[in-house]
């Protein structure tokens, strides 16, 4: 029988991703500014940006179809669905966590990105076409690698539920320090850079040569743009959660779902994110910018690491 506390915890998981997604973005941007010896806008700037966008009018292109207006809602809904399936605050499944496994969560994330790509093409804008085509070129290598990582995780834990993987790594240090697991961590870290636009070919600016994500949503404004930016921040939060709570740092989750345990989980989660964000910022800022056609180099390395991890599971 489903208890009221578990339902509340399920809602809290979604609210955690919804409310703290912009905070994670603000922390990362602030770290980048500090590394580059800048002052930075403050960690709460994403909240202010969203507030301003929600109070502006929508200016839609004349060529936009229904797809243009539906995409922000679909993308935002996808990002609110995934937290139901993954361990955000508790190390045990909640009432709706069995709706899908780790591969199902990946497919939902991909659906949101796919809709944004279609919307970028829908307006027939040159910049939208550039951003969408470049995003698809990167996805050609990124998506198969992501699937291989999930396959490697499944073979390692003999299950596709993220909670099982979490328990295995916590209870068996030998598995945690095995080459197979370390290969999976390294492969997923490269994917984290790609999916959160931190690869050295990405740039969150309106410089045409670097436009990928910005190009896809350049025709959006007002509340629709706010939903897309918020969904992007939530996606980043979700990927960090999977990376930290399932693979890299599977400790610090609530075992009983008590109020104190959940509060501790939130604090532990943000501390994990700060550590990973530091590593991401260092990688992003210390590398020189790559030409776009060299995007396959880090992704090919990630693909190879995932293959080695799968081979390791079979040999073990």
Kinemage of the C-alpha trace (Angstrom):
@kinemage 1
@onewidth
@group {chain A} dominant
@subgroup {mainchain}
@vectorlist {calphas} color= white
{ca unk a 1} P 0.000 0.000 0.000
{ca unk a 2} L 1.282 3.440 -0.962
{ca unk a 3} L 1.926 5.637 2.075
{ca unk a 4} L 1.317 9.368 2.258
{ca unk a 5} L 4.950 9.997 3.190
{ca unk a 6} L 6.212 8.258 0.044
{ca unk a 7} L 3.875 10.345 -2.118
{ca unk a 8} L 5.143 13.514 -0.456
{ca unk a 9} L 8.743 12.399 -1.021
{ca unk a 10} L 7.945 11.737 -4.687
{ca unk a 11} L 6.631 15.283 -5.050
{ca unk a 12} L 9.647 16.648 -3.153
{ca unk a 13} L 11.999 14.967 -5.612
{ca unk a 14} L 10.351 16.762 -8.516
{ca unk a 15} L 10.274 20.061 -6.615
{ca unk a 16} L 13.962 19.691 -5.749
{ca unk a 17} L 14.896 19.469 -9.424
{ca unk a 18} L 12.416 22.204 -10.328
{ca unk a 19} L 13.582 24.689 -7.693
{ca unk a 20} L 17.314 23.969 -7.463
{ca unk a 21} L 18.019 23.599 -11.185
{ca unk a 22} L 18.551 27.354 -11.654
{ca unk a 23} L 20.706 27.463 -8.507
{ca unk a 24} L 23.077 24.844 -9.944
{ca unk a 25} L 23.340 26.881 -13.136
{ca unk a 26} L 24.115 29.996 -11.117
{ca unk a 27} L 26.831 28.186 -9.158
{ca unk a 28} L 28.493 26.905 -12.338
{ca unk a 29} L 28.426 30.324 -14.003
{ca unk a 30} L 29.819 31.936 -10.838
{ca unk a 31} L 32.646 29.376 -10.728
{ca unk a 32} L 33.474 30.102 -14.357
{ca unk a 33} L 33.655 33.817 -13.685
{ca unk a 34} L 35.913 33.291 -10.675
{ca unk a 35} L 38.263 31.027 -12.618
{ca unk a 36} L 38.427 33.692 -15.327
{ca unk a 37} L 39.061 36.331 -12.630
{ca unk a 38} L 35.696 37.983 -13.091
{ca unk a 39} L 33.142 39.107 -10.533
{ca unk a 40} L 30.166 37.149 -11.811
{ca unk a 41} L 26.439 37.989 -11.664
{ca unk a 42} L 25.736 35.967 -8.500
{ca unk a 43} L 24.402 32.468 -8.033
{ca unk a 44} L 20.772 33.653 -8.010
{ca unk a 45} L 20.914 35.398 -11.384
{ca unk a 46} L 19.128 32.534 -13.242
{ca unk a 47} L 16.077 33.057 -11.018
{ca unk a 48} L 16.029 36.752 -11.871
{ca unk a 49} L 16.388 35.980 -15.567
{ca unk a 50} L 13.465 33.550 -15.487
{ca unk a 51} L 11.344 36.076 -13.592
{ca unk a 52} L 11.985 38.725 -16.246
{ca unk a 53} L 11.248 36.355 -19.119
{ca unk a 54} L 7.933 35.253 -17.600
{ca unk a 55} L 6.873 38.914 -17.472
{ca unk a 56} L 7.657 39.646 -21.108
{ca unk a 57} L 5.433 39.241 -24.154
{ca unk a 58} L 5.719 36.379 -26.628
{ca unk a 59} L 6.940 37.402 -30.074
{ca unk a 60} L 6.528 34.473 -32.448
{ca unk a 61} L 7.811 34.249 -36.045
{ca unk a 62} L 5.176 34.315 -38.770
{ca unk a 63} L 6.450 30.982 -40.075
{ca unk a 64} L 5.982 29.212 -36.726
{ca unk a 65} L 3.532 26.310 -36.589
{ca unk a 66} L 1.887 24.572 -33.634
{ca unk a 67} L 5.160 22.716 -33.044
{ca unk a 68} L 6.835 25.979 -32.052
{ca unk a 69} L 4.334 26.565 -29.231
{ca unk a 70} L 4.061 22.960 -28.037
{ca unk a 71} L 7.805 22.259 -27.759
{ca unk a 72} L 8.553 24.311 -24.586
{ca unk a 73} L 5.693 22.605 -22.737
{ca unk a 74} L 6.788 19.117 -23.865
{ca unk a 75} L 10.444 19.762 -22.978
{ca unk a 76} L 9.511 21.147 -19.557
{ca unk a 77} L 7.172 18.211 -18.871
{ca unk a 78} L 9.874 15.696 -19.809
{ca unk a 79} L 12.264 17.236 -17.302
{ca unk a 80} L 9.610 17.045 -14.582
{ca unk a 81} L 9.007 13.351 -15.340
{ca unk a 82} L 12.566 12.011 -15.069
{ca unk a 83} L 13.034 12.896 -11.336
{ca unk a 84} L 10.256 10.416 -10.563
{ca unk a 85} L 12.426 7.558 -11.880
{ca unk a 86} L 15.832 8.308 -10.328
{ca unk a 87} L 17.230 8.513 -6.764
{ca unk a 88} L 17.241 12.225 -5.973
{ca unk a 89} L 16.594 12.212 -2.218
{ca unk a 90} L 16.056 8.570 -1.174
{ca unk a 91} L 18.012 5.399 -1.859
{ca unk a 92} L 14.839 3.327 -2.225
{ca unk a 93} L 12.139 3.409 -4.942
{ca unk a 94} L 9.128 5.646 -4.401
{ca unk a 95} L 5.558 4.867 -5.615
{ca unk a 96} L 6.032 5.791 -9.283
{ca unk a 97} L 9.733 4.959 -9.600
{ca unk a 98} L 8.961 1.624 -11.261
{ca unk a 99} L 7.317 3.307 -14.270
{ca unk a 100} L 10.643 3.129 -16.095
{ca unk a 101} L 14.269 2.127 -15.744
{ca unk a 102} L 17.457 4.059 -16.416
{ca unk a 103} L 17.066 3.607 -20.181
{ca unk a 104} L 13.499 4.935 -20.016
{ca unk a 105} L 14.732 8.053 -18.244
{ca unk a 106} L 17.336 8.539 -20.966
{ca unk a 107} L 14.669 8.242 -23.660
{ca unk a 108} L 12.520 10.886 -21.958
{ca unk a 109} L 15.497 13.266 -21.815
{ca unk a 110} L 16.155 12.604 -25.503
{ca unk a 111} L 12.505 13.291 -26.372
{ca unk a 112} L 12.774 16.811 -24.957
{ca unk a 113} L 15.957 17.488 -26.946
{ca unk a 114} L 14.386 16.015 -30.094
{ca unk a 115} L 11.391 18.345 -29.847
{ca unk a 116} L 13.673 21.375 -29.425
{ca unk a 117} L 15.590 20.310 -32.542
{ca unk a 118} L 12.346 20.109 -34.527
{ca unk a 119} L 11.270 23.517 -33.219
{ca unk a 120} L 14.588 25.001 -34.337
{ca unk a 121} L 13.844 23.804 -37.868
{ca unk a 122} L 10.159 24.716 -37.720
{ca unk a 123} L 10.640 28.482 -37.950
{ca unk a 124} L 12.837 28.157 -41.100
{ca unk a 125} L 15.329 30.496 -39.443
{ca unk a 126} L 18.930 30.225 -40.606
{ca unk a 127} L 20.225 30.224 -37.045
{ca unk a 128} L 17.663 27.645 -35.948
{ca unk a 129} L 18.722 25.399 -38.801
{ca unk a 130} L 22.400 25.792 -37.904
{ca unk a 131} L 21.793 25.021 -34.237
{ca unk a 132} L 19.577 22.007 -34.961
{ca unk a 133} L 21.899 20.506 -37.557
{ca unk a 134} L 24.920 20.886 -35.281
{ca unk a 135} L 23.000 19.397 -32.339
{ca unk a 136} L 22.103 16.367 -34.457
{ca unk a 137} L 25.719 15.935 -35.586
{ca unk a 138} L 26.865 15.864 -31.974
{ca unk a 139} L 24.011 13.531 -31.003
{ca unk a 140} L 25.053 11.006 -33.664
{ca unk a 141} L 27.982 10.048 -31.430
{ca unk a 142} L 26.627 11.127 -28.047
{ca unk a 143} L 23.421 9.076 -28.054
{ca unk a 144} L 25.012 5.692 -28.947
{ca unk a 145} L 27.646 6.322 -26.283
{ca unk a 146} L 24.920 7.088 -23.728
{ca unk a 147} L 23.178 3.819 -24.612
{ca unk a 148} L 26.451 1.916 -24.242
{ca unk a 149} L 27.008 3.492 -20.824
{ca unk a 150} L 23.535 2.377 -19.757
{ca unk a 151} L 24.251 -1.117 -21.116
{ca unk a 152} L 27.502 -1.175 -19.144
{ca unk a 153} L 25.686 -0.115 -15.969
{ca unk a 154} L 23.068 -2.820 -16.561
{ca unk a 155} L 25.675 -5.546 -17.048
{ca unk a 156} L 27.574 -4.352 -13.978
{ca unk a 157} L 24.564 -4.377 -11.645
{ca unk a 158} L 22.529 -7.100 -13.443
{ca unk a 159} L 19.601 -4.675 -13.370
{ca unk a 160} L 18.437 -1.495 -15.132
{ca unk a 161} L 17.033 0.253 -12.061
{ca unk a 162} L 19.285 3.092 -10.804
{ca unk a 163} L 18.460 2.235 -7.187
{ca unk a 164} L 19.992 -1.240 -7.634
{ca unk a 165} L 23.178 0.299 -9.059
{ca unk a 166} L 23.339 2.703 -6.118
{ca unk a 167} L 23.020 -0.129 -3.578
{ca unk a 168} L 25.609 -2.262 -5.350
{ca unk a 169} L 28.258 0.472 -5.359
{ca unk a 170} L 27.610 1.413 -1.726
{ca unk a 171} L 27.683 -2.149 -0.421
{ca unk a 172} L 30.565 -3.516 -2.509
{ca unk a 173} L 33.675 -1.278 -2.568
{ca unk a 174} L 35.435 -3.803 -4.834
{ca unk a 175} L 32.862 -3.136 -7.547
{ca unk a 176} L 33.101 0.627 -7.001
{ca unk a 177} L 36.886 0.616 -7.542
{ca unk a 178} L 36.794 -1.895 -10.389
{ca unk a 179} L 38.111 -0.766 -13.809
{ca unk a 180} L 34.665 -1.347 -15.314
{ca unk a 181} L 33.015 1.165 -12.996
{ca unk a 182} L 35.812 3.706 -13.401
{ca unk a 183} L 35.529 3.454 -17.199
{ca unk a 184} L 31.777 4.095 -16.931
{ca unk a 185} L 32.382 7.140 -14.709
{ca unk a 186} L 34.890 8.584 -17.182
{ca unk a 187} L 32.621 7.912 -20.171
{ca unk a 188} L 29.620 9.509 -18.476
{ca unk a 189} L 31.679 12.530 -17.454
{ca unk a 190} L 32.417 13.282 -21.123
{ca unk a 191} L 28.713 12.879 -21.909
{ca unk a 192} L 27.948 15.251 -19.032
{ca unk a 193} L 30.132 17.887 -20.694
{ca unk a 194} L 28.354 17.339 -24.012
{ca unk a 195} L 24.772 17.283 -22.727
{ca unk a 196} L 25.259 20.356 -20.506
{ca unk a 197} L 26.981 22.376 -23.281
{ca unk a 198} L 30.412 22.393 -21.605
{ca unk a 199} L 32.363 20.755 -24.418
{ca unk a 200} L 35.062 23.111 -25.785
{ca unk a 201} L 33.031 23.503 -29.009
{ca unk a 202} L 30.044 24.935 -27.119
{ca unk a 203} L 29.506 28.516 -26.085
{ca unk a 204} L 26.405 30.033 -24.488
{ca unk a 205} L 26.745 33.167 -26.560
{ca unk a 206} L 25.222 34.553 -29.744
{ca unk a 207} L 28.453 34.178 -31.716
{ca unk a 208} L 27.396 32.362 -34.862
{ca unk a 209} L 30.443 30.101 -35.126
{ca unk a 210} L 29.722 28.605 -31.686
{ca unk a 211} L 25.930 28.478 -31.827
{ca unk a 212} L 24.413 25.103 -30.997
{ca unk a 213} L 21.905 25.287 -28.155
{ca unk a 214} L 21.453 29.056 -28.488
{ca unk a 215} L 20.773 28.661 -32.197
{ca unk a 216} L 17.959 26.171 -31.636
{ca unk a 217} L 16.014 28.498 -29.319
{ca unk a 218} L 17.009 31.858 -30.804
{ca unk a 219} L 13.506 32.531 -32.162
{ca unk a 220} L 11.855 32.094 -28.751
{ca unk a 221} L 10.982 34.893 -26.353
{ca unk a 222} L 9.014 35.628 -23.206
{ca unk a 223} L 7.474 32.774 -21.207
{ca unk a 224} L 8.200 30.202 -23.925
{ca unk a 225} L 11.900 31.020 -23.750
{ca unk a 226} L 11.711 30.899 -19.946
{ca unk a 227} L 10.279 27.361 -20.083
{ca unk a 228} L 13.054 26.230 -22.432
{ca unk a 229} L 15.814 27.756 -20.319
{ca unk a 230} L 14.289 26.323 -17.146
{ca unk a 231} L 13.998 22.893 -18.800
{ca unk a 232} L 17.675 23.109 -19.798
{ca unk a 233} L 18.666 23.883 -16.197
{ca unk a 234} L 16.542 20.996 -14.941
{ca unk a 235} L 18.143 18.646 -17.477
{ca unk a 236} L 21.555 19.686 -16.202
{ca unk a 237} L 20.433 19.031 -12.617
{ca unk a 238} L 19.083 15.585 -13.599
{ca unk a 239} L 22.298 14.569 -15.359
{ca unk a 240} L 24.344 15.707 -12.350
{ca unk a 241} L 22.010 13.683 -10.112
{ca unk a 242} L 22.446 10.521 -12.176
{ca unk a 243} L 26.197 11.031 -12.333
{ca unk a 244} L 26.566 11.676 -8.584
{ca unk a 245} L 23.878 9.522 -6.950
{ca unk a 246} L 24.143 6.520 -9.261
{ca unk a 247} L 27.773 6.424 -10.409
{ca unk a 248} L 30.315 8.711 -8.765
{ca unk a 249} L 29.133 9.444 -5.197
{ca unk a 250} L 26.255 7.073 -4.380
{ca unk a 251} L 26.283 7.936 -0.662
{ca unk a 252} L 24.351 10.571 1.271
{ca unk a 253} L 20.785 9.566 0.334
{ca unk a 254} L 17.999 9.168 2.879
{ca unk a 255} L 17.452 5.567 4.018
{ca unk a 256} L 14.145 6.074 5.850
{ca unk a 257} L 12.651 9.191 4.272
{ca unk a 258} L 12.535 11.179 7.517
{ca unk a 259} L 12.473 14.969 7.423
{ca unk a 260} L 16.000 15.217 8.803
{ca unk a 261} L 17.237 12.574 6.381
{ca unk a 262} L 15.714 14.361 3.384
{ca unk a 263} L 17.251 17.675 4.474
{ca unk a 264} L 20.614 15.958 4.787
{ca unk a 265} L 20.145 14.456 1.324
{ca unk a 266} L 19.545 17.900 -0.188
{ca unk a 267} L 22.665 19.301 1.500
{ca unk a 268} L 24.743 16.282 0.445
{ca unk a 269} L 23.405 16.557 -3.095
{ca unk a 270} L 24.455 20.181 -3.443
{ca unk a 271} L 27.907 19.435 -1.993
{ca unk a 272} L 28.360 16.680 -4.576
{ca unk a 273} L 27.264 19.052 -7.317
{ca unk a 274} L 29.750 21.675 -6.182
{ca unk a 275} L 32.591 19.156 -6.456
{ca unk a 276} L 31.528 17.984 -9.906
{ca unk a 277} L 30.857 21.561 -11.048
{ca unk a 278} L 34.414 22.517 -10.061
{ca unk a 279} L 35.782 19.705 -12.226
{ca unk a 280} L 33.497 20.648 -15.125
{ca unk a 281} L 34.457 24.328 -14.936
{ca unk a 282} L 38.171 23.505 -14.819
{ca unk a 283} L 37.873 21.260 -17.883
{ca unk a 284} L 35.729 23.803 -19.728
{ca unk a 285} L 37.884 26.855 -19.034
{ca unk a 286} L 41.395 25.403 -19.178
{ca unk a 287} L 40.976 23.813 -22.608
{ca unk a 288} L 41.395 25.866 -25.721
{ca unk a 289} L 38.362 26.057 -27.983
{ca unk a 290} L 38.138 23.198 -30.479
{ca unk a 291} L 37.051 23.642 -34.062
{ca unk a 292} L 33.558 22.248 -34.511
{ca unk a 293} L 34.664 19.405 -36.769
{ca unk a 294} L 36.823 18.073 -33.900
{ca unk a 295} L 33.790 17.422 -31.678
{ca unk a 296} L 34.125 13.712 -32.387
{ca unk a 297} L 37.454 13.401 -30.550
{ca unk a 298} L 36.187 13.533 -26.922
{ca unk a 299} L 33.041 11.655 -27.900
{ca unk a 300} L 35.066 8.915 -29.566
{ca unk a 301} L 37.127 8.617 -26.377
{ca unk a 302} L 33.930 8.331 -24.357
{ca unk a 303} L 32.604 5.683 -26.745
{ca unk a 304} L 35.818 3.679 -26.367
{ca unk a 305} L 35.644 3.886 -22.566
{ca unk a 306} L 32.065 2.609 -22.629
{ca unk a 307} L 33.079 -0.300 -24.875
{ca unk a 308} L 35.969 -1.156 -22.535
{ca unk a 309} L 33.562 -1.096 -19.594
{ca unk a 310} L 31.240 -3.559 -21.341
{ca unk a 311} L 34.173 -5.826 -22.182
{ca unk a 312} L 35.245 -5.624 -18.544
{ca unk a 313} L 31.839 -6.785 -17.339
{ca unk a 314} L 31.999 -9.811 -19.626
{ca unk a 315} L 35.530 -10.722 -18.571
{ca unk a 316} L 34.680 -10.287 -14.895
